[in-house]
Amino acid sequence: MTDVLHPAHAPRARLSRRGLYRAAEAGRFDRVARGIYRAADAPPAEWEWVEAAARRADATVCLASALAFHDLTDEIPDRLSVALPRGSRRPATQAAIEWHLFDAATFEVGRAEVPVPGSSLVIGMYSPERSIVDAFRLRGQVGYELGLGALREWLRRGGKPATLIDLADRLPRATTPLRLALETLT
């Protein structure tokens, strides 16, 4: 049996929809969000990650959330930042998720899939380099300090500025602010 279950897929767990609801009422399943259930004895998991991955297969952790995942910021985001390709519908969620729409042409740049901790699901995750470039590109939304702090830490760990510049050249509105920051820091 999978650890995340939708009512429509309850027969896979040998349950009817009503049986799933009764099992949740009895405490055998936890309701993560509307239409998403997990076995009560499943390992602990971040429910925002579970809900984002269960709602959209192309959900990709981005910005401050990705930088925190890569230990490039001390900021603890109060919401999970998740990117979708522009033109996608933002799903209604109960968890603290902030949905962002990124250009479909560059959506896959720097994207990989990682397992959702405590779950059998996977979710997209932007690389440290893509996350830094996005922080500079979207500095008006996330603040200039987020990208600058992450860049400092990335350089301290031995990151190569040429790698960031190459990536920034592929994304809109990223090259100039990143070059200025690199000139200041290096």
Backbone bond lengths (Angstrom), bond angles and torsions (degrees), N, CA, C in turn:
res aa  C-N    CA-C-N  psi(-1)  N-CA   C-N-CA  omega(-1)  CA-C   N-CA-C  phi
1 M - - - 1.450 - - 1.527 108.46 -
2 T 1.323 116.56 139.16 1.454 121.77 176.64 1.525 110.04 -72.92
3 D 1.338 116.73 156.08 1.455 118.22 -178.65 1.527 112.33 -85.13
4 V 1.341 118.71 -12.83 1.460 122.37 175.43 1.521 107.50 -118.92
5 L 1.311 115.68 131.40 1.452 120.48 -172.81 1.518 110.59 -134.04
6 H 1.321 116.24 134.67 1.456 123.29 172.85 1.525 107.09 -103.03
7 P 1.321 118.74 147.51 1.472 119.52 179.28 1.530 113.72 -54.50
8 A 1.316 118.03 -35.37 1.462 120.71 179.98 1.529 111.69 -65.80
9 H 1.325 116.15 -24.10 1.457 120.67 -178.55 1.530 112.04 -103.82
10 A 1.303 117.62 12.86 1.466 121.41 179.75 1.526 112.88 -56.82
11 P 1.347 119.95 -35.32 1.473 118.90 178.74 1.532 113.60 -58.95
12 R 1.335 117.83 -26.01 1.459 119.90 176.38 1.531 111.21 -62.01
13 A 1.328 115.55 -29.51 1.465 121.26 178.43 1.529 111.00 -95.43
14 R 1.340 114.69 12.88 1.467 121.86 -179.43 1.526 111.71 61.18
15 L 1.337 114.57 41.17 1.461 121.60 177.19 1.518 108.61 -131.06
16 S 1.309 116.45 148.87 1.461 119.88 168.19 1.529 106.73 -82.73
17 R 1.323 116.91 169.73 1.469 118.97 175.50 1.520 110.30 -56.10
18 R 1.329 115.21 -48.93 1.469 119.54 -179.23 1.529 110.35 -62.56
19 G 1.329 116.25 -37.40 1.460 119.87 176.88 1.521 111.81 -61.66
20 L 1.336 116.67 -38.42 1.463 120.75 176.45 1.522 110.28 -63.16
21 Y 1.342 116.25 -45.28 1.462 119.66 179.99 1.528 111.03 -62.88
22 R 1.343 116.46 -40.98 1.469 119.65 178.04 1.533 110.63 -65.09
23 A 1.328 116.34 -40.39 1.464 119.79 178.45 1.530 110.82 -63.45
24 A 1.323 117.35 -36.84 1.468 120.86 176.59 1.525 110.52 -66.69
25 E 1.335 116.26 -41.92 1.469 119.97 177.91 1.525 110.81 -63.49
26 A 1.321 116.79 -33.63 1.463 121.50 -179.56 1.535 112.30 -80.44
27 G 1.326 117.15 -8.00 1.458 120.24 177.12 1.516 114.84 93.71
28 R 1.336 118.79 7.60 1.458 120.68 178.06 1.535 112.09 -80.96
29 F 1.340 116.36 -21.55 1.461 122.32 176.38 1.523 108.92 -129.35
30 D 1.327 115.74 145.62 1.462 122.02 172.67 1.512 108.18 -101.92
31 R 1.313 116.29 137.95 1.457 120.82 176.15 1.527 107.98 -85.97
32 V 1.321 116.44 109.24 1.460 121.91 179.15 1.522 109.38 -72.78
33 A 1.312 116.22 -46.15 1.459 123.90 -179.70 1.516 106.76 -161.68
34 R 1.310 116.27 176.65 1.455 120.30 179.58 1.524 109.22 -56.97
35 G 1.320 115.75 118.30 1.456 121.06 177.57 1.512 115.92 82.16
36 I 1.332 118.44 7.80 1.459 121.87 179.93 1.528 108.58 -131.29
37 Y 1.319 115.22 122.53 1.458 121.52 -178.86 1.526 109.87 -126.35
38 R 1.329 115.52 149.49 1.473 122.23 175.03 1.510 108.77 -128.10
39 A 1.307 116.67 148.15 1.457 120.82 175.12 1.525 108.83 -59.80
40 A 1.310 116.60 135.84 1.464 120.93 -177.36 1.528 111.91 -61.84
41 D 1.321 117.18 -28.52 1.460 120.16 -179.33 1.536 112.67 -92.80
42 A 1.323 117.35 9.52 1.472 120.91 177.51 1.526 109.33 -67.57
43 P 1.321 117.62 152.57 1.462 119.56 179.21 1.531 110.76 -60.79
44 P 1.338 117.34 154.50 1.466 120.00 178.88 1.523 110.88 -56.99
45 A 1.325 115.89 143.46 1.469 120.97 -179.55 1.514 108.96 -147.06
46 E 1.310 114.95 157.74 1.458 120.70 173.50 1.516 107.37 -77.83
47 W 1.301 117.45 112.39 1.459 120.86 -173.39 1.523 112.36 -66.25
48 E 1.342 118.28 -27.83 1.462 119.96 176.21 1.526 110.00 -63.48
49 W 1.315 116.36 -43.31 1.466 121.39 179.50 1.516 109.60 -64.01
50 V 1.335 116.21 -44.63 1.466 120.53 -179.36 1.524 109.90 -61.56
51 E 1.329 117.05 -46.38 1.459 119.32 -178.25 1.527 111.50 -65.04
52 A 1.327 117.73 -43.90 1.466 120.49 179.69 1.528 110.83 -61.00
53 A 1.327 117.14 -45.77 1.466 120.88 -179.22 1.521 111.60 -68.05
54 A 1.327 117.27 -35.10 1.468 120.53 179.93 1.523 111.76 -73.87
55 R 1.320 117.57 -31.69 1.467 120.56 -178.53 1.524 113.00 -78.42
56 R 1.346 116.73 -38.19 1.472 120.14 -175.54 1.520 110.27 -139.85
57 A 1.306 117.37 123.84 1.464 121.93 178.97 1.526 111.47 -67.42
58 D 1.340 117.00 -25.36 1.462 120.48 -178.92 1.531 113.12 -96.09
59 A 1.329 117.86 8.53 1.469 121.16 177.99 1.523 109.05 -58.73
60 T 1.336 116.20 134.61 1.462 121.15 -176.62 1.519 109.37 -134.97
61 V 1.322 116.95 121.86 1.460 122.05 178.89 1.522 108.05 -66.63
62 C 1.336 116.08 132.81 1.463 120.22 -174.07 1.532 111.03 -140.92
63 L 1.318 114.36 178.11 1.456 125.11 173.58 1.525 112.48 49.30
64 A 1.349 118.88 -131.90 1.469 121.54 -173.65 1.520 111.98 -60.45
65 S 1.321 117.59 -35.05 1.470 120.36 -179.72 1.529 110.74 -66.00
66 A 1.334 117.66 -41.87 1.466 120.89 178.05 1.526 110.50 -69.23
67 L 1.329 117.00 -39.45 1.463 119.67 178.24 1.530 110.54 -63.63
68 A 1.329 117.27 -38.56 1.472 120.60 177.05 1.524 110.31 -66.31
69 F 1.326 117.53 -40.34 1.472 121.54 177.90 1.526 110.60 -59.27
70 H 1.333 116.93 -38.99 1.464 122.09 -178.79 1.532 112.05 -88.27
71 D 1.321 118.34 7.96 1.470 124.26 -179.51 1.522 112.51 56.23
72 L 1.329 115.88 41.97 1.460 120.24 178.68 1.527 112.16 -106.89
73 T 1.309 117.39 3.62 1.457 121.29 177.24 1.516 109.24 -146.93
74 D 1.322 115.39 150.79 1.465 120.76 174.60 1.519 110.50 -91.10
75 E 1.335 115.94 -8.17 1.461 121.37 -179.62 1.533 109.26 -67.26
76 I 1.316 115.54 133.36 1.460 120.64 175.58 1.523 106.34 -104.61
77 P 1.324 117.03 105.70 1.471 119.27 -176.28 1.532 111.22 -65.24
78 D 1.326 115.64 139.86 1.462 119.74 177.97 1.526 111.74 -84.47
79 R 1.324 116.61 -12.64 1.460 122.52 176.80 1.518 108.45 -135.32
80 L 1.316 116.11 147.13 1.454 120.94 175.62 1.523 108.27 -78.77
81 S 1.324 117.66 121.13 1.463 122.05 177.83 1.522 108.62 -87.43
82 V 1.335 115.48 122.06 1.459 121.60 -176.69 1.520 109.33 -129.98
83 A 1.328 116.39 130.98 1.461 122.12 178.96 1.522 110.53 -99.09
84 L 1.320 113.93 147.07 1.462 123.43 172.66 1.521 107.18 -131.70
85 P 1.322 118.69 157.07 1.470 119.56 175.93 1.537 110.05 -65.60
86 R 1.324 115.51 138.82 1.460 120.10 177.70 1.520 109.12 -56.43
87 G 1.334 115.73 138.15 1.450 121.83 -176.44 1.524 111.51 100.80
88 S 1.335 116.54 -11.65 1.464 120.86 177.52 1.527 109.63 -80.91
89 R 1.307 114.28 156.95 1.460 120.30 174.42 1.526 108.43 -85.89
90 R 1.319 116.14 132.28 1.466 120.33 175.71 1.520 108.16 -78.29
91 P 1.314 117.79 120.84 1.460 118.84 -177.93 1.520 111.89 -71.00
92 A 1.316 115.37 149.65 1.456 120.49 173.39 1.521 107.12 -75.04
93 T 1.307 116.51 128.77 1.457 120.39 -178.43 1.516 110.04 -132.28
94 Q 1.313 115.06 156.18 1.452 120.67 175.83 1.516 111.03 -97.33
95 A 1.298 117.30 -24.30 1.460 122.11 -178.42 1.526 110.03 -75.21
96 A 1.316 114.86 166.77 1.462 121.65 178.75 1.527 108.99 -79.54
97 I 1.325 115.67 81.61 1.466 122.11 -179.07 1.523 108.50 -123.33
98 E 1.312 115.72 132.46 1.460 121.64 174.49 1.525 107.21 -108.49
99 W 1.320 116.29 115.17 1.464 122.03 -176.89 1.520 109.37 -89.34
100 H 1.324 116.54 134.82 1.462 123.91 177.03 1.524 107.73 -121.93
101 L 1.316 116.43 145.45 1.466 121.12 177.29 1.521 108.50 -108.62
102 F 1.336 116.98 118.09 1.455 123.63 -179.55 1.526 108.57 -107.21
103 D 1.314 115.64 152.14 1.456 122.38 179.83 1.530 110.20 -52.84
104 A 1.316 115.76 127.03 1.471 121.02 -178.02 1.533 111.67 -61.37
105 A 1.330 117.42 -31.31 1.467 121.19 -177.71 1.534 111.69 -68.71
106 T 1.327 117.73 -28.28 1.467 120.86 -178.25 1.530 112.33 -115.32
107 F 1.313 117.17 8.29 1.464 121.22 -175.33 1.522 112.71 -58.89
108 E 1.312 118.46 -38.98 1.467 122.38 -175.61 1.531 113.56 -81.02
109 V 1.328 118.40 -9.71 1.462 121.64 -177.99 1.529 109.38 -64.75
110 G 1.318 116.81 120.51 1.460 121.73 177.79 1.520 114.36 75.07
111 R 1.318 117.26 16.28 1.472 121.36 -177.04 1.524 110.64 -100.21
112 A 1.319 115.38 135.92 1.473 122.44 173.96 1.522 106.71 -138.73
113 E 1.306 116.82 165.90 1.457 120.19 177.43 1.515 109.58 -104.94
114 V 1.328 115.09 139.52 1.462 122.02 178.19 1.526 107.96 -127.88
115 P 1.317 117.19 153.30 1.468 118.69 177.31 1.525 110.71 -71.12
116 V 1.321 115.42 144.51 1.464 120.73 173.73 1.522 106.06 -78.28
117 P 1.333 118.53 119.81 1.464 120.22 -177.15 1.533 111.52 -56.10
118 G 1.315 115.75 132.99 1.452 121.69 178.46 1.513 113.83 78.59
119 S 1.336 117.72 16.56 1.457 121.80 -175.48 1.520 109.42 -148.17
120 S 1.325 115.66 164.39 1.464 119.77 174.34 1.526 111.40 -91.71
121 L 1.314 117.55 1.02 1.462 122.63 -179.86 1.526 111.28 -78.14
122 V 1.322 115.74 161.17 1.462 122.37 170.74 1.521 108.07 -123.26
123 I 1.323 114.98 155.05 1.463 120.84 178.23 1.519 107.71 -140.08
124 G 1.323 116.79 150.46 1.458 120.94 176.70 1.517 110.52 -70.09
125 M 1.324 115.59 148.30 1.467 121.55 178.52 1.516 107.56 -142.48
126 Y 1.324 116.46 129.10 1.462 119.16 175.29 1.522 109.81 -77.83
127 S 1.325 115.14 146.56 1.461 122.25 179.97 1.525 109.99 -65.00
128 P 1.326 116.77 162.86 1.468 118.67 176.70 1.530 111.88 -56.13
129 E 1.338 115.71 -41.75 1.470 119.20 -178.66 1.525 111.45 -64.38
130 R 1.321 117.58 -46.34 1.465 120.69 179.03 1.524 110.18 -62.35
131 S 1.322 117.63 -39.45 1.460 121.24 -179.13 1.524 111.57 -64.43
132 I 1.330 116.58 -40.19 1.469 120.25 177.54 1.523 110.23 -65.37
133 V 1.323 116.79 -47.07 1.468 120.81 179.97 1.532 109.85 -60.61
134 D 1.329 117.94 -43.27 1.461 120.69 178.07 1.517 112.08 -63.02
135 A 1.336 117.55 -36.42 1.466 120.14 178.39 1.527 110.72 -63.20
136 F 1.323 117.45 -37.75 1.466 119.77 176.24 1.523 111.07 -74.43
137 R 1.297 116.53 -39.27 1.463 121.65 -178.99 1.532 110.72 -63.73
138 L 1.313 117.27 -37.52 1.466 122.64 -177.19 1.526 111.24 -109.47
139 R 1.315 116.73 32.66 1.466 122.12 -176.70 1.518 113.35 -59.25
140 G 1.323 117.69 -26.87 1.464 120.59 177.68 1.521 111.98 -68.01
141 Q 1.315 117.97 -28.01 1.463 122.57 179.11 1.521 112.83 -90.29
142 V 1.339 116.75 -39.09 1.466 119.98 -172.46 1.527 112.97 -105.68
143 G 1.319 117.80 -10.01 1.461 121.20 -179.35 1.523 111.21 93.39
144 Y 1.308 115.40 143.22 1.463 122.04 -176.59 1.523 111.79 -67.00
145 E 1.318 117.14 -33.85 1.465 121.55 -175.66 1.521 113.43 -64.50
146 L 1.319 117.75 -31.41 1.463 120.37 179.96 1.527 110.35 -59.83
147 G 1.313 116.97 -50.97 1.460 121.03 179.97 1.515 112.69 -66.56
148 L 1.323 116.43 -39.80 1.462 120.75 -178.21 1.532 110.89 -65.01
149 G 1.317 117.30 -44.62 1.467 120.61 178.80 1.521 111.70 -64.31
150 A 1.331 116.51 -41.85 1.460 120.47 178.88 1.527 110.88 -66.03
151 L 1.312 116.66 -39.28 1.466 120.90 178.51 1.526 110.78 -63.52
152 R 1.329 116.85 -44.01 1.472 120.30 177.72 1.534 111.08 -56.39
153 E 1.332 115.62 -48.80 1.468 120.06 -178.14 1.527 110.79 -64.97
154 W 1.322 116.80 -41.10 1.467 121.26 -179.68 1.529 110.54 -63.17
155 L 1.322 117.04 -42.76 1.470 120.90 177.71 1.524 110.75 -66.48
156 R 1.331 117.16 -39.05 1.463 121.20 178.79 1.528 110.96 -60.60
157 R 1.327 117.41 -33.03 1.471 122.51 179.59 1.526 112.49 -81.48
158 G 1.319 117.10 -0.53 1.461 119.75 176.57 1.515 114.97 102.77
159 G 1.324 117.88 13.71 1.458 120.98 178.08 1.516 111.70 -62.68
160 K 1.315 116.47 146.52 1.470 122.47 -178.36 1.528 110.31 -98.97
161 P 1.334 117.73 121.46 1.471 120.78 -179.40 1.527 113.80 -55.33
162 A 1.320 117.94 -34.24 1.470 120.20 -178.61 1.532 111.10 -61.18
163 T 1.324 117.16 -33.56 1.460 121.48 178.37 1.529 110.37 -62.01
164 L 1.338 115.72 -44.63 1.467 119.91 179.62 1.521 111.94 -67.04
165 I 1.309 117.10 -41.30 1.468 120.71 -179.42 1.523 109.90 -63.37
166 D 1.333 117.37 -43.10 1.467 120.15 177.75 1.528 111.13 -59.23
167 L 1.316 116.39 -42.97 1.459 120.27 179.18 1.525 110.87 -69.06
168 A 1.318 117.36 -42.18 1.466 121.24 -179.62 1.521 111.49 -61.97
169 D 1.322 117.73 -32.75 1.462 121.07 178.70 1.529 112.02 -65.47
170 R 1.334 116.93 -21.24 1.467 121.21 -179.53 1.531 112.94 -89.52
171 L 1.333 117.20 -10.73 1.460 121.49 -176.62 1.531 110.11 -117.27
172 P 1.322 117.69 144.66 1.464 119.81 -177.50 1.531 112.82 -70.92
173 R 1.319 116.29 146.06 1.455 125.35 173.54 1.528 114.90 59.37
174 A 1.315 118.19 27.38 1.456 119.78 -175.99 1.527 113.54 -112.32
175 T 1.307 118.08 -30.70 1.461 121.03 -169.05 1.526 113.02 -64.75
176 T 1.318 118.56 -50.45 1.468 120.87 -174.61 1.524 112.70 -62.44
177 P 1.334 120.43 -52.41 1.472 118.22 -179.56 1.529 112.67 -63.64
178 L 1.318 116.89 -33.46 1.459 119.56 179.30 1.526 110.53 -69.26
179 R 1.316 117.50 -43.33 1.476 120.27 178.03 1.522 111.03 -60.61
180 L 1.317 116.78 -42.56 1.479 120.28 179.40 1.529 110.55 -61.74
181 A 1.318 116.86 -43.23 1.459 120.60 179.54 1.521 110.81 -65.78
182 L 1.309 117.17 -41.46 1.467 120.42 178.85 1.513 111.42 -64.85
183 E 1.336 118.16 -38.95 1.469 120.77 177.19 1.515 110.67 -63.84
184 T 1.305 117.31 -36.30 1.463 121.35 179.85 1.521 111.12 -70.52
185 L 1.316 117.35 -40.35 1.465 121.40 -174.08 1.517 115.13 -87.33
186 T 1.338 117.44 -22.06 1.470 118.20 -176.94 1.513 112.09 -109.71
